[in-house]
Amino acid sequence: MRSCICLLIFLFTFNWMSLAISAFFREHAQPKRAILPPSKRYFSSPGQTVKRSNARDGFQQMVQIQECLQVSKDTEGFFSYEHTQGEEVCGLYLVGGPDQRVKLTLVDAAIGSDCDEEVIVFLDGWELNDNILPSVNDHLLPLADRVAEFCGPNRQPIQLISTQNNAMVQYKIKKPGHRFLLSVEYIPNPDPCNVLMSDTTGVFTFSNEGRARNCSITTLMFPAKFEVLGLSIGAKVTKRKEDREAEIGISSQCSQHGERDFLELGGSSYLSSSRLGTREAICGYQPQPLTKAMIILCDSSTVRLVSSGDYKNSVTVLVRAANEDDLENKNDVQMVCPDF
């Protein structure tokens, strides 16, 4: 296992987003059917080409979508696709920095009028094999409100601004020559909550701001090391800002004892922030770094702050790719997914 992990770590230091995630999709994706649920549909007359003239003038980049499953990191500009052959469902996966949102605009589209035959879908998040990231449990919006669909008669151009730093375009086009053009822009996110990591290291601070919401950090395709630098979660912490009397201590029995506020650390073999194959949950108050880090050996790793709204929770965590020295450190906690 150690040689496999070292190879993965090398890949991530050398353009990991384009190499490793593409490999992950080739191994796990089954793009033979539309997986997204029925959504809000926008219609126009049969055979009509829809165009927008008010796209952002400053864009210089023009990217041709050439792979059925294609990942783009941080690239703003126009993305174009023209169909040549095949009938599979394909996807363009977009990810920006942790403090950004993705703005998608359909600029031009020429597709058929039957929604069962040809369709373009914008999604607030990523989808792969029935798994949505961020998951339904971790997103403030219901799934139906996270999707915009372009197909059928009487359609209109669509636009979507994601809630977090990842979004995607899923499309099914069958007729050669049918095409679309869209613009991608990354805009500031003043309140990052769910983050898909697009780098191999980073320090993140999340807070529920006293509200009932879940926040998460999810990595893809590298063994991760999580170091909790400080946390204030659950019943041992007062909700009142002016009250500094808080008991210091960490519990690992939070969710098992019915606590509704906790920090979940773990991973899975599929794309999910809540359906974890291996996990550990902690809660309490500790302003200093924890003595033990967690090494997660899974395809996808997640740090997840679960909040009921009864307390003002916050956590700061260092996330980075694990190395060989981390695997030999007996002081840290190691968790392994069954099929890693």
Order of alpha helices (4+ residues) and beta strands (2+ residues): alpha-alpha-beta-beta-beta-beta-beta-beta-beta-beta-beta-beta-beta-beta-beta-beta-beta-beta-beta-beta-beta-beta-beta-beta-beta-beta-alpha-beta
